[in-house]
């Protein structure tokens, strides 16, 4: 296993218990979605993985050395006064990466997300989907092997969201990434994931851990298959059980 949550709880200074007795493990190369209602602790779990906050009880641990992490937020959070290339290069500059290495990383990462022709364009000239691609490129620029994504496509229209879902799956397979993805969408989670962990309403507890047995390479028409519908019903039933049980 790459990462483990062992009986993790998180209480905020105001007394809010966000997560309670959460345990799960993630293996290298998995695409795991955390799904649940608003306020169930999905984003808190992601921040615990990133090391941006510490558990109140229990343990979040890595097997071996902690890998390089990339974090993608719901808001692309780009610097409006900087070009696409300079936005992607920001974490490299902050880390003191030498000029030649930084230039090569930016070039390779922009090619990976299909934005090579937009290197010198400013964020205001890009669509929402393209800005999110820049955010993903910036997260990968540090050669991250683990990508943490907090509802990155929630604000996009359905067509753009589906297209970026397709591109993200291709990126996951091409780079052999480990991805932990937070979403409210059952449909998105079923299409993207190799596993889905559903959380109960606050305090968040793991109620279901559902493996997607489908092959790693999935085409867009998978969304039209009976199997996709069956998986969506399974996840939705788990979420509804969470609500009733709470």
C-alpha positions in Angstrom: 0.0 0.0 0.0 1.1 3.6 -0.7 -1.0 5.4 1.8 -3.1 4.5 4.8 -5.6 6.1 7.1 -5.8 4.3 10.4 -8.7 5.2 12.6 -8.4 8.9 11.7 -10.5 11.6 13.3 -10.3 15.4 12.7 -11.9 18.0 15.0 -11.6 21.6 14.2 -10.8 24.3 16.8 -14.5 25.3 16.9 -15.4 21.8 18.0 -16.7 20.5 14.7 -16.0 16.8 14.2 -15.3 16.5 10.5 -14.0 13.0 10.3 -14.5 10.1 12.7 -12.7 6.8 12.8 -11.8 6.8 9.1 -9.7 3.9 7.9 -8.8 3.0 4.3 -5.7 2.3 2.2 -4.7 3.4 -1.3 -2.3 1.5 -3.5 0.1 3.1 -6.0 -1.5 3.6 -9.4 -5.1 3.7 -8.1 -7.7 6.3 -9.0 -9.8 6.7 -5.8 -12.8 9.0 -5.6 -14.1 10.2 -2.3 -17.9 10.8 -2.6 -20.4 12.1 -0.2 -22.7 15.0 0.8 -21.4 18.5 1.4 -19.6 18.8 4.8 -18.8 15.1 5.1 -15.1 15.7 5.3 -14.0 14.8 1.8 -11.8 17.9 1.4 -10.5 17.5 4.9 -9.3 14.0 4.0 -7.5 15.4 1.0 -5.8 18.1 3.1 -4.7 15.4 5.6 -3.2 13.5 2.7 -1.4 16.6 1.5 -0.1 17.3 5.0 -1.8 20.7 5.1 -3.4 19.7 8.4 -2.9 17.0 11.0 -5.4 14.4 12.4 -6.8 14.9 15.9 -6.6 11.2 16.4 -5.4 8.2 14.4 -2.7 8.2 11.8 -2.2 9.1 8.1 1.0 7.3 6.9 3.0 6.7 3.8 4.7 3.4 3.0 8.3 4.4 2.5 9.3 8.0 1.5 6.5 10.4 1.0 6.1 10.9 -2.8 5.8 14.2 -4.6 2.3 15.5 -4.5 0.3 17.8 -6.8 -2.8 19.6 -5.5 -5.6 20.8 -7.9 -8.3 22.9 -6.4 -11.9 23.7 -7.6 -10.7 27.1 -8.6 -7.8 27.1 -11.0 -6.2 29.9 -9.0 -3.9 31.2 -11.8 -2.0 34.4 -11.6 -3.9 36.7 -14.1 -0.8 38.8 -14.8 1.3 35.8 -15.8 1.3 33.7 -19.0 0.3 30.1 -19.0 4.0 29.0 -19.1 4.8 31.3 -16.1 1.9 30.0 -14.2 3.0 26.4 -14.7 6.6 27.3 -13.9 5.7 29.0 -10.5 6.3 25.9 -8.2 9.6 25.2 -10.0 10.8 28.8 -9.4 9.7 28.6 -5.8 11.7 25.3 -5.4 14.8 26.9 -7.0 14.8 24.6 -10.0 17.6 25.5 -12.5 16.6 27.3 -15.7 17.2 24.5 -18.2 15.3 21.9 -16.1 12.4 24.3 -15.4 12.0 25.2 -19.1 12.0 21.5 -20.1 9.5 20.6 -17.4 7.1 23.4 -18.5 7.4 22.5 -22.1 6.8 18.8 -21.5 3.9 19.3 -19.1 2.1 21.8 -21.4 2.5 19.2 -24.2 1.0 16.6 -21.9 -2.2 18.6 -21.3 -2.4 19.9 -24.9 -1.6 23.5 -24.3 1.8 23.9 -26.1 0.3 26.6 -28.4 -1.0 28.6 -25.5 2.2 28.9 -23.5 2.3 32.7 -24.0 -1.4 33.3 -23.5 -2.9 34.9 -20.4 -5.5 33.2 -18.2 -8.2 35.7 -19.2 -7.9 34.5 -22.8 -8.7 30.9 -21.9 -11.9 29.0 -21.4 -12.7 27.5 -18.0 -11.6 24.1 -19.1 -8.3 25.3 -20.5 -7.6 27.2 -17.2 -8.2 23.9 -15.3 -5.7 22.2 -17.7 -3.1 24.8 -16.7 -3.8 24.1 -13.0 -3.3 20.4 -13.6 -0.1 21.1 -15.6 1.2 23.2 -12.7 0.5 20.4 -10.2 2.4 17.9 -12.5 5.3 20.3 -13.2 7.1 19.2 -10.0 7.1 15.6 -11.3 4.3 14.7 -8.9 3.4 11.0 -8.8 0.3 11.6 -6.6 -2.4 14.0 -7.7 -4.9 15.3 -5.2 -8.0 16.9 -6.8 -10.7 18.7 -4.9 -13.8 19.0 -7.2 -11.7 20.4 -10.0 -14.4 20.3 -12.7 -17.5 21.2 -10.5 -17.9 24.7 -12.0 -17.7 23.6 -15.7 -20.5 22.8 -18.1 -21.3 19.1 -18.6 -19.7 18.8 -22.1 -16.4 20.4 -21.0 -16.5 18.3 -17.8 -16.9 15.1 -19.7 -14.1 16.0 -22.1 -11.7 16.8 -19.2 -12.8 13.5 -17.5 -11.6 11.7 -20.6 -8.4 13.6 -20.7 -7.7 13.0 -17.0 -8.1 9.2 -17.4 -5.7 9.3 -20.4 -3.2 11.3 -18.3 -3.6 8.9 -15.3 -2.8 5.9 -17.6 0.0 7.6 -19.5 1.8 8.9 -16.3 1.0 5.9 -14.1 -0.3 8.4 -11.5 -2.0 7.8 -8.2 -5.1 10.1 -8.0 -7.4 10.9 -5.1 -10.4 12.8 -6.4 -13.1 14.5 -4.5 -16.5 14.9 -6.2 -20.2 15.2 -5.4 -21.0 13.5 -8.7 -21.9 9.8 -8.7 -21.7 9.8 -12.5 -18.2 11.4 -12.6 -16.9 9.1 -9.9 -18.1 5.9 -11.6 -16.6 7.0 -15.0 -13.2 8.0 -13.6 -12.4 5.7 -10.7 -10.8 2.3 -10.0 -12.3 2.6 -6.5 -15.0 4.8 -4.8 -15.1 5.5 -1.1 -18.4 6.9 0.1 -18.5 9.0 3.3 -21.5 9.5 5.6 -22.9 13.0 6.5 -20.8 14.8 9.1 -18.9 13.4 10.9 -17.6 11.6 7.8 -17.2 7.9 8.2 -16.4 5.3 5.5 -19.6 3.4 4.8 -18.7 1.8 1.5 -15.5 1.0 -0.5 -16.6 0.0 -4.0 -14.1 -1.5 -6.5 -14.7 -0.7 -10.1 -13.8 -4.0 -11.9 -13.8 -2.4 -15.4 -10.6 -2.1 -17.4 -8.2 0.8 -16.8 -8.7 2.1 -20.4 -12.3 3.3 -20.7 -13.8 4.9 -23.7 -16.4 7.7 -23.6 -19.1 5.3 -24.7 -18.8 3.4 -21.4 -21.2 6.1 -20.0 -23.9 4.5 -22.3 -23.5 0.9 -21.2 -25.7 -1.0 -18.8 -22.7 -1.7 -16.6 -22.1 2.0 -16.1 -25.7 2.4 -15.1 -25.4 -0.5 -12.7 -22.3 1.0 -11.0 -24.0 4.4 -10.7 -27.0 2.8 -8.9 -24.6 0.9 -6.6 -22.8 4.0 -5.5 -26.1 6.0 -5.2 -27.6 3.3 -3.0 -24.5 3.4 -0.8 -24.9 7.2 -0.4 -28.6 6.9 0.3 -27.8 4.3 3.0 -25.3 6.7 4.5 -28.0 9.4 4.8 -30.6 7.1 6.3 -28.1 5.6 8.7 -27.0 9.0 9.9 
